[in-house]
Amino acid sequence: MAREPLRPVLYDAARDLVRLLDQRRLPAEEVWLELDGPDAVAQAIRDLAVRGAPAIGVAAAYGLAVAARRGAGPAELRRAADRLGRARPTAVNLAWAVRRMSRRIEAAADADALLAEAHAIRDEDEASCRRIGALGAPLLPPQARVLTHCNAGALATAGYGTALGIVRAAVESGNALSVFADETRPFLQGARLTAWELQRDGIPVTLLTDGMAGWLMARGEIGCVVVGADRIAANGDVANKIGTYALAVLAAHHHLPFYVAAPWSTVDLETPTGADIPIEERVGDEVLLVAGQRIAPAGVPARYPAFDVTPEALVTAVVTERGVVRRPYAEGLRALAGGA
């Protein structure tokens, strides 16, 4: 029997709550958080209980809808929207979803209208992911061994996934591919989340440490790289989880395709290049501690830029629900924007 689709952000209509699958607890246990408003949602976003650019946008939308249904007026909703929009700076989907909800607040601040808008953001994101999968699946060679980084699956979206959406769609079309998943230090999204998702779906997955990919590429054991994105600049530069840039350099050296999968809401035509994308720097303790245990000598500091930027010259193609774009990206992305 087929499993139910994995959706990490839900709205509880009976109690007016946002329910989030706590991604800090996977794969050991599946725990759902029940959040009663935007401040709790913003804290869950900051703490990485929910992560992934599209997913945090959906969570923020529901946080505002819940506030409206619990009686918050326009002024309070505006303040809540501002707090949510600042919860994490790099992923543009968060600000995009908050702006979309804010337009509803300014138009009417009607609780039913805000809830309908949040539902629409969720439904459109899942539909976008399925379209990305359909467009991207033909790019993967038969029986490919696909490398991915971080988690760009159902857990990072409203459902189905972007990079993993392409993998899922390829498998559904009969492509007997397999996946190499980077562990993705320090939050271990690949080890804990991507491997869990793919195993849940019966898709063969093998875990790698973040430093192994180059050697396996040199041995001919990787056919292509598929990653998600947190923001795509107007020129095609891509911000994604730290470590993505290094993979793109390795893929280019070994003449392997490097594909980026993201919904159109991740494309930020107001940001000219990757140099203009704000990069979140998180506390060094997240690098120094693993499962609560310190892994470096006392007194040694750590840096944790949570994202890096891959120059567009290293990207083979960007797959969105509007189409597949190749270089020159500036012209291709503008063309897709004009066709909206």
VEXVEXBA-630777 format. One record per residue (C-alpha): residue number from 1; residue in three letters; x, y, z. Coordinates in Angstrom, 1 decimal. Each point is the difference from the previous one (the first is absolute). Last residue first. Example, Ala and Ser with C-alpha at 12.3 -4.5 7.8 and 13.67 -1.06 7.14 Angstrom:
[2, SER, [13.7, -1.1, 7.1]]
[1, ALA, [-1.4, -3.4, 0.7]]
//
This chain:
[340, ALA, [3.6, 34.7, -15.8]]
[339, GLY, [1.7, 0.0, -3.4]]
[338, GLY, [1.9, 3.2, 0.7]]
[337, ALA, [1.6, -1.7, 3.1]]
[336, LEU, [1.0, -2.9, -2.1]]
[335, ALA, [1.7, 2.3, -2.6]]
[334, ARG, [1.8, 1.9, 2.8]]
[333, LEU, [1.3, -3.3, 1.3]]
[332, GLY, [1.3, -1.0, -3.4]]
[331, GLU, [1.6, 3.4, -0.7]]
[330, ALA, [1.9, 0.1, 3.3]]
[329, TYR, [0.8, -3.7, -0.2]]
[328, PRO, [2.0, 0.0, -3.2]]
[327, ARG, [0.3, -2.9, 0.5]]
[326, ARG, [-2.6, -2.6, 0.6]]
[325, VAL, [-3.6, 0.2, 1.3]]
[324, VAL, [-2.4, -2.9, 0.3]]
[323, GLY, [-3.7, 1.1, 0.3]]
[322, ARG, [-2.7, 1.7, 2.0]]
[321, GLU, [0.1, -2.6, 2.8]]
[320, THR, [3.6, 0.8, 0.5]]
[319, VAL, [3.1, -1.9, -1.2]]
[318, VAL, [3.3, 1.9, -0.1]]
[317, ALA, [2.6, -1.4, -2.4]]
[316, THR, [3.7, -0.9, -0.3]]
[315, VAL, [1.1, 2.3, 2.9]]
[314, LEU, [3.7, 0.8, 0.4]]
[313, ALA, [-0.2, 3.2, -2.0]]
[312, GLU, [-2.8, 1.1, 2.2]]
[311, PRO, [2.3, 0.5, 2.9]]
[310, THR, [-0.9, -2.2, 3.1]]
[309, VAL, [-0.6, 2.0, 3.1]]
[308, ASP, [0.4, -1.3, 3.5]]
[307, PHE, [-2.3, -0.7, 2.9]]
[306, ALA, [0.0, -0.6, 3.8]]
[305, PRO, [3.2, 2.0, 0.6]]
[304, TYR, [1.1, -1.8, 3.1]]
[303, ARG, [3.4, 0.9, 1.4]]
[302, ALA, [1.6, -1.8, 3.0]]
[301, PRO, [2.0, 1.0, 3.0]]
[300, VAL, [2.6, -2.2, 1.8]]
[299, GLY, [-0.1, 0.8, 3.8]]
[298, ALA, [-0.7, -3.5, 1.1]]
[297, PRO, [1.4, -2.6, -2.5]]
[296, ALA, [-2.4, -1.0, -2.8]]
[295, ILE, [-2.8, -2.6, -0.1]]
[294, ARG, [-2.2, 1.3, 2.8]]
[293, GLN, [-2.9, -2.4, 0.7]]
[292, GLY, [-3.6, 1.1, 0.0]]
[291, ALA, [-0.9, -2.3, -2.9]]
[290, VAL, [2.8, 1.6, -1.9]]
[289, LEU, [1.3, 3.3, 1.3]]
[288, LEU, [2.7, 2.2, -1.4]]
[287, VAL, [-1.8, 0.8, -3.3]]
[286, GLU, [-3.3, 1.1, 1.6]]
[285, ASP, [2.1, 1.7, 2.7]]
[284, GLY, [1.3, 2.3, -2.7]]
[283, VAL, [-3.2, 2.1, 0.0]]
[282, ARG, [-1.7, 0.5, -3.4]]
[281, GLU, [1.1, 2.2, -2.9]]
[280, GLU, [-2.8, 0.7, -2.4]]
[279, ILE, [1.2, 1.1, -3.4]]
[278, PRO, [-1.7, 3.1, -1.5]]
[277, ILE, [-0.2, -0.3, -3.8]]
[276, ASP, [1.6, 3.0, -1.8]]
[275, ALA, [3.2, -1.8, -1.0]]
[274, GLY, [-2.2, -2.7, -1.6]]
[273, THR, [-1.0, 2.5, -2.6]]
[272, PRO, [-2.8, 2.5, -0.9]]
[271, THR, [-2.4, -0.5, 2.8]]
[270, GLU, [-3.4, 1.4, -1.0]]
[269, LEU, [-0.5, -3.0, -2.4]]
[268, ASP, [-0.2, -2.3, 3.0]]
[267, VAL, [-0.7, -3.5, -1.2]]
[266, THR, [-1.0, -2.2, 3.0]]
[265, SER, [-3.7, 0.7, -0.6]]
[264, TRP, [0.4, -1.6, -3.5]]
[263, PRO, [0.4, -3.4, 1.8]]
[262, ALA, [3.5, -1.5, 0.2]]
[261, ALA, [2.2, -2.7, -1.6]]
[260, VAL, [3.7, 0.7, -0.8]]
[259, TYR, [1.9, -2.4, -2.3]]
[258, PHE, [3.7, -0.6, -0.2]]
[257, PRO, [0.9, -2.2, -3.0]]
[256, LEU, [3.4, -1.8, 0.3]]
[255, HIS, [3.1, 1.1, -1.8]]
[254, HIS, [2.4, -1.2, 2.8]]
[253, HIS, [1.3, 3.5, 0.7]]
[252, ALA, [-3.5, 1.5, -0.4]]
[251, ALA, [-1.4, -2.5, 2.5]]
[250, LEU, [2.8, 0.7, 2.5]]
[249, VAL, [-0.6, 3.8, -0.2]]
[248, ALA, [-3.8, -0.6, 0.4]]
[247, LEU, [0.6, -2.2, 3.0]]
[246, ALA, [2.1, 2.7, 1.6]]
[245, TYR, [-2.7, 2.5, -0.5]]
[244, THR, [-2.6, -2.2, 1.6]]
[243, GLY, [2.0, -0.4, 3.2]]
[242, ILE, [-2.1, 2.5, 2.0]]
[241, LYS, [-3.6, -0.4, -0.8]]
[240, ASN, [-1.2, 1.9, -3.0]]
[239, ALA, [0.3, 3.4, -1.7]]
[238, VAL, [0.0, -0.2, -3.8]]
[237, ASP, [1.4, 2.5, -2.5]]
[236, GLY, [-2.4, 0.1, -3.0]]
[235, ASN, [0.5, 3.7, -1.0]]
[234, ALA, [-3.3, 1.0, 1.7]]
[233, ALA, [1.0, -1.7, 3.2]]
[232, ILE, [-1.2, -3.4, 1.1]]
[231, ARG, [-0.9, -0.4, 3.7]]
[230, ASP, [-0.3, -3.0, 2.3]]
[229, ALA, [0.9, -2.6, -2.6]]
[228, GLY, [-0.4, -3.7, -0.6]]
[227, VAL, [2.7, -2.4, -1.2]]
[226, VAL, [0.5, -2.6, -2.7]]
[225, VAL, [3.5, -1.2, -0.9]]
[224, CYS, [0.7, -2.4, -2.9]]
[223, GLY, [1.3, -3.4, -0.9]]
[222, ILE, [2.1, -0.9, 3.1]]
[221, GLU, [2.1, -3.2, 0.1]]
[220, GLY, [2.5, 1.0, -2.7]]
[219, ARG, [3.0, -0.5, 2.2]]
[218, ALA, [0.8, 3.7, -0.1]]
[217, MET, [-3.5, 0.8, 1.1]]
[216, LEU, [0.3, -2.4, 2.9]]
[215, TRP, [3.2, 1.8, 1.1]]
[214, GLY, [-1.6, 3.4, -0.3]]
[213, ALA, [-3.1, -1.0, 2.0]]
[212, MET, [1.7, -1.3, 3.1]]
[211, GLY, [0.5, 3.2, 2.0]]
[210, ASP, [-3.6, 0.6, 1.2]]
[209, THR, [-0.3, -3.5, 1.5]]
[208, LEU, [-2.0, -2.3, -2.2]]
[207, LEU, [-3.3, -1.9, 0.6]]
[206, THR, [-1.3, -2.5, -2.5]]
[205, VAL, [-3.6, 0.1, -1.2]]
[204, PRO, [-2.2, -2.5, -1.9]]
[203, ILE, [-3.6, 1.4, -0.3]]
[202, GLY, [-2.5, -2.0, 2.1]]
[201, ASP, [-2.1, 3.1, 0.8]]
[200, ARG, [0.8, -0.1, 3.7]]
[199, GLN, [3.6, -0.7, -0.8]]
[198, LEU, [0.0, 3.2, -2.2]]
[197, GLU, [-1.5, 2.1, 2.7]]
[196, TRP, [2.2, -1.3, 2.8]]
[195, ALA, [3.2, 0.4, -2.1]]
[194, THR, [-1.0, 3.6, -0.8]]
[193, LEU, [-0.8, 0.8, 3.6]]
[192, ARG, [2.6, -1.3, 2.4]]
[191, ALA, [3.1, -0.5, -2.1]]
[190, GLY, [-0.7, 2.6, -2.6]]
[189, GLN, [-1.3, 2.7, 2.5]]
[188, LEU, [3.0, -0.6, 2.2]]
[187, PHE, [-0.3, 3.3, 1.9]]
[186, PRO, [3.8, 0.5, -0.1]]
[185, ARG, [0.8, -1.4, -2.5]]
[184, THR, [-1.8, -1.2, -3.1]]
[183, GLU, [0.0, -3.8, 0.1]]
[182, ASP, [0.3, 0.0, -3.8]]
[181, ALA, [-2.6, -2.3, -1.6]]
[180, PHE, [1.0, -2.4, -2.8]]
[179, VAL, [-3.2, -1.0, -1.8]]
[178, SER, [-1.0, -2.9, -2.2]]
[177, LEU, [-1.7, -0.2, -3.4]]
[176, ALA, [-2.4, -2.6, -1.4]]
[175, ASN, [-1.7, 2.4, -2.3]]
[174, GLY, [-3.6, -1.3, -0.4]]
[173, SER, [-2.0, 3.2, -0.2]]
[172, GLU, [-0.7, -0.1, 3.7]]
[171, VAL, [3.7, -0.2, 0.6]]
[170, ALA, [0.6, 3.1, -2.1]]
[169, ALA, [-2.8, 1.9, 1.7]]
[168, ARG, [1.4, -0.9, 3.5]]
[167, VAL, [3.5, 1.2, -1.0]]
[166, ILE, [-1.4, 3.2, -1.5]]
[165, GLY, [-2.0, 0.6, 3.2]]
[164, LEU, [3.1, -0.8, 2.0]]
[163, ALA, [1.6, 3.1, -1.5]]
[162, THR, [-3.3, 1.9, 0.5]]
[161, GLY, [-2.1, -1.9, 2.5]]
[160, TYR, [-3.2, -2.1, 0.2]]
[159, GLY, [-1.8, 2.1, 2.7]]
[158, ALA, [-0.4, 3.6, 1.3]]
[157, THR, [3.7, 0.3, -0.3]]
[156, ALA, [3.2, -0.8, 1.9]]
[155, LEU, [-1.3, -3.3, 1.5]]
[154, ALA, [-1.3, -1.1, -3.4]]
[153, GLY, [3.5, 0.1, -1.4]]
[152, ALA, [2.8, 2.5, -0.4]]
[151, ASN, [2.1, -1.3, 2.9]]
[150, CYS, [3.7, 0.8, 0.2]]
[149, HIS, [2.0, -1.0, -3.0]]
[148, THR, [-0.9, -2.4, -2.9]]
[147, LEU, [2.0, -2.4, -2.1]]
[146, VAL, [-1.8, -2.1, -2.6]]
[145, ARG, [1.2, -3.4, -1.1]]
[144, ALA, [-1.9, -0.3, -3.3]]
[143, GLN, [-1.8, -3.2, -1.0]]
[142, PRO, [-1.2, 1.8, -3.2]]
[141, PRO, [1.4, 3.6, -0.2]]
[140, LEU, [-1.7, 2.7, 1.9]]
[139, LEU, [-1.1, 3.0, -2.1]]
[138, PRO, [-3.3, -1.7, -0.8]]
[137, ALA, [-1.1, 0.3, 3.7]]
[136, GLY, [0.4, 3.8, 0.1]]
[135, LEU, [-3.2, 1.1, -1.7]]
[134, ALA, [-2.2, -2.5, 1.8]]
[133, GLY, [1.7, 0.6, 3.3]]
[132, ILE, [-0.3, 3.7, -0.3]]
[131, ARG, [-3.7, -0.4, -0.8]]
[130, ARG, [-0.4, -2.1, 3.2]]
[129, CYS, [1.8, 2.6, 2.0]]
[128, SER, [-2.2, 2.8, -1.4]]
[127, ALA, [-3.1, -1.9, 0.9]]
[126, GLU, [1.3, -0.4, 3.6]]
[125, ASP, [0.8, 3.7, 0.1]]
[124, GLU, [-3.3, 1.0, -1.5]]
[123, ASP, [-1.9, -2.0, 2.7]]
[122, ARG, [1.9, 1.6, 2.9]]
[121, ILE, [-0.2, 3.6, -1.3]]
[120, ALA, [-3.7, -0.6, -0.8]]
[119, HIS, [-0.7, -1.3, 3.5]]
[118, ALA, [1.7, 3.1, 1.5]]
[117, GLU, [-2.1, 2.2, -2.3]]
[116, ALA, [-3.2, -1.8, 1.1]]
[115, LEU, [1.0, 0.5, 3.6]]
[114, LEU, [0.6, 3.7, -0.6]]
[113, ALA, [-3.4, 0.4, -1.7]]
[112, ASP, [-1.8, -1.8, 2.8]]
[111, ALA, [1.7, 2.2, 2.6]]
[110, ASP, [-0.9, 3.3, -1.8]]
[109, ALA, [2.8, 2.5, 0.2]]
[108, ALA, [-1.7, 1.6, -3.0]]
[107, ALA, [2.4, 1.3, -2.7]]
[106, GLU, [2.9, 0.9, 2.2]]
[105, ILE, [0.0, -3.4, 1.7]]
[104, ARG, [-0.3, -1.7, -3.3]]
[103, ARG, [3.0, 1.9, -1.3]]
[102, SER, [1.8, -1.0, 3.2]]
[101, MET, [-0.6, -3.7, -0.8]]
[100, ARG, [1.8, 0.4, -3.3]]
[99, ARG, [2.8, 2.0, 1.6]]
[98, VAL, [0.4, -2.8, 2.7]]
[97, ALA, [0.1, -2.7, -2.7]]
[96, TRP, [2.7, 1.9, -2.0]]
[95, ALA, [2.0, 0.8, 3.2]]
[94, LEU, [0.2, -3.7, 0.9]]
[93, ASN, [0.6, -1.0, -3.6]]
[92, VAL, [3.1, 2.2, -0.2]]
[91, ALA, [2.1, -2.4, 2.1]]
[90, THR, [3.0, 2.0, 1.2]]
[89, PRO, [-1.4, 2.1, 2.9]]
[88, ARG, [-1.5, -2.4, 2.6]]
[87, ALA, [-2.6, 1.2, 2.6]]
[86, ARG, [-0.2, 3.5, -1.5]]
[85, GLY, [-3.2, -0.6, -2.0]]
[84, LEU, [-1.7, -1.5, 3.0]]
[83, ARG, [0.7, 3.0, 2.2]]
[82, ASP, [-1.3, 2.4, -2.7]]
[81, ALA, [-3.1, -2.2, -0.6]]
[80, ALA, [-0.8, 0.1, 3.7]]
[79, ARG, [0.2, 3.8, 0.1]]
[78, ARG, [-2.4, 0.2, -3.0]]
[77, LEU, [-2.3, -2.5, 1.7]]
[76, GLU, [-0.1, 2.0, 3.2]]
[75, ALA, [-0.9, 3.2, -2.0]]
[74, PRO, [-2.6, -1.9, -2.1]]
[73, GLY, [-1.9, -1.6, 3.0]]
[72, ALA, [0.8, -3.3, 1.7]]
[71, GLY, [-3.1, -1.9, 0.8]]
[70, ARG, [1.0, -3.7, 0.2]]
[69, ARG, [-0.9, -0.5, -3.6]]
[68, ALA, [2.4, 2.8, -0.9]]
[67, ALA, [2.9, -1.5, 2.0]]
[66, VAL, [-0.7, -3.4, -1.6]]
[65, ALA, [0.3, 1.5, -3.5]]
[64, LEU, [3.2, 1.7, 0.9]]
[63, GLY, [1.6, -3.2, 1.2]]
[62, TYR, [-1.4, -1.8, -3.0]]
[61, ALA, [1.9, 2.3, -2.3]]
[60, ALA, [3.1, -0.3, 2.0]]
[59, ALA, [-0.1, -3.8, -0.2]]
[58, VAL, [-0.5, 0.1, -3.8]]
[57, GLY, [3.1, 2.3, -0.4]]
[56, ILE, [2.0, -2.2, 2.4]]
[55, ALA, [-0.8, -3.0, -2.2]]
[54, PRO, [0.9, 1.7, -3.3]]
[53, ALA, [3.6, 0.9, 1.2]]
[52, GLY, [0.8, -3.1, 1.9]]
[51, ARG, [-0.2, -0.1, 3.8]]
[50, VAL, [-2.5, -0.8, 2.7]]
[49, ALA, [1.3, -0.9, 3.5]]
[48, LEU, [3.0, 2.0, -1.2]]
[47, ASP, [0.1, 2.2, 3.2]]
[46, ARG, [-0.5, 3.2, -1.9]]
[45, ILE, [-3.0, -1.5, -1.8]]
[44, ALA, [-1.5, -1.4, 3.2]]
[43, GLN, [0.4, 3.4, 1.6]]
[42, ALA, [-1.8, 1.7, -2.9]]
[41, VAL, [-2.8, -2.6, 0.3]]
[40, ALA, [-0.4, 0.7, 3.8]]
[39, ASP, [-0.1, 3.7, -0.7]]
[38, PRO, [-2.5, -0.5, -2.8]]
[37, GLY, [-2.7, -1.8, 2.0]]
[36, ASP, [-1.2, -3.1, 1.8]]
[35, LEU, [2.6, -2.5, -0.8]]
[34, GLU, [-0.5, -3.8, 0.3]]
[33, LEU, [3.3, -1.8, -0.6]]
[32, TRP, [-0.1, -3.5, -1.5]]
[31, VAL, [2.5, -2.6, 1.1]]
[30, GLU, [1.3, -2.8, -2.3]]
[29, GLU, [2.8, -1.8, 1.7]]
[28, ALA, [3.6, -1.0, -0.5]]
[27, PRO, [0.2, 1.3, -3.6]]
[26, LEU, [-0.8, 2.7, 0.8]]
[25, ARG, [-0.2, 2.0, 3.2]]
[24, ARG, [1.3, 3.4, -1.3]]
[23, GLN, [-2.5, -0.2, -2.9]]
[22, ASP, [-2.9, 0.5, 2.3]]
[21, LEU, [-3.0, -0.7, -2.3]]
[20, LEU, [-2.0, 3.2, 0.3]]
[19, ARG, [-3.6, 0.5, 0.9]]
[18, VAL, [-1.4, 3.5, -0.2]]
[17, LEU, [-3.0, 0.4, 2.3]]
[16, ASP, [-3.6, 1.2, -0.4]]
[15, ARG, [-1.4, -2.8, 2.3]]
[14, ALA, [-2.4, -1.9, -2.4]]
[13, ALA, [1.6, 1.4, -3.1]]
[12, ASP, [3.5, -1.4, 0.8]]
[11, TYR, [2.2, 1.4, -2.8]]
[10, LEU, [2.9, -2.1, -1.2]]
[9, VAL, [3.7, 0.4, -0.8]]
[8, PRO, [2.2, -3.0, -0.5]]
[7, ARG, [-2.0, -1.7, -2.9]]
[6, LEU, [1.1, -3.5, -0.9]]
[5, PRO, [-2.4, -1.6, -2.4]]
[4, GLU, [-1.8, -3.0, 1.4]]
[3, ARG, [1.8, -3.2, -0.5]]
[2, ALA, [-0.9, -2.4, -2.9]]
[1, MET, [-1.3, -3.4, 1.0]]
//
